[in-house]
Amino acid sequence: MRALVGWILWINVLSATPQTLVLAGCESEHQAQIAEQLIEQVHRSNYKRSSWEEECRKAGFEVVGDSAVVYLIPAYYTPAFAERFIIPLVEQLSKQPIPLCRLQELSPSLQQAILSLANRPQLVRFGAVEPSAESLRTKLQQGEILIGLGDAWWFEGIEEPGKTPIVVVAESQRQQIAPNQVLALFSHSVVPESSKSEAESRLSRERVKQWRFLFSHPLPPPQQAEHMKAYLEWLTHLQSQVAKTLPNALDHLWKIFYPDKTIPSIGRSFSFDELQSLLGNEARLLPVESSYSTQLVFRKWEVGLEFVKRTADGRGVERHFIPLEVLLGVRD
């Protein structure tokens, strides 16, 4: 708390303009366009701080600062993101007969949260396996990528000393959906070639993670540097708070997936039969083998979102699982 007060005082000292100074940090061209529209509203005669802050949150930014200086930080870097968006999204999907949906089937705030996440370069390339944020957003909006749930129980065992550990994974049975049911959920609309070409022409802009800072007022370079330094201080603080709130978010999500089960303690060991009894009909082991000659040790439970696509031939589906820790930026 003392550090936060210090930052706020520092922001007050840095401010040299009577009107609210806004600094937005952006990770993609699309995000920068949204930030520019939000910054423009600050200069209008009908500007009201409270309603403007709500607009910022709906657009995927969290507001920090005071009446003199405001920093717009992408919401997925803040502790509130899991509670406001991830948990409600999982709750909504978990109540559906098939826990998959197109982007348009979500509420406007959840749609914006998903599109906002698409600005994370590491999620785009390694989570969704797309060439750019623009490509991911376009496919989500066109119904070419579905949004689903995923989880994984990780176990480890060693058959004999010196041998590679056996890794065994279990996942919720809710993910076992017949491919034909999944394929029926995809949009059958075809993206016009002109739209595809336009999107592809912008891919190179977003291949590399690159922060961009937008100011609502012109400032000399030294002051800009001081504000960017303060912005990064806020970013670091908020990310540390995300890590602290992660256990509570995981507990909440566990109760959605397995309301009648108690999560095993890390390091607890199970025989194959004990593990089968623990999982019951709610989760299945991969691979399913009963010949393990060792105890299987529980390492962790992961939960997150899945981006589901059609295979290149259009006859099957492929799932790309993004754990909550990656969604929240706690790990790559």
Buried (B, 14 or more C-beta within 10 A) or exposed (E): EEEEEEBBEBBEEBBEEEEBBBBBBBBBBBBBEBBEEBBEBBEEEEEEEEEBBEBBBEBBBBBBBEEBBBBBBBBBBBBBBBBBBBBBBBEBBBEEEBBBBBBEBBEEBBBBBBBBBBBBBEBBBBBBEBBBBBBBBBBBBBBBBBBBBBBBBBBBBBEEEEEEEBEBBBBBEBBEBEEEEBBEBBBEEEBEEEEBEEBBEBBEBBEEEEEEBBBBBEBEEEBBEBBBEBBBBBBEBBBEBBBEBBEEBBEBBBEBBBEEBEBBEEEBBBEBEEBBEBBEEBBBBEEEEEEBEBBBBBBBBBBBBBBBBBEEEEEEBEBBBBBBBBBBBBEE
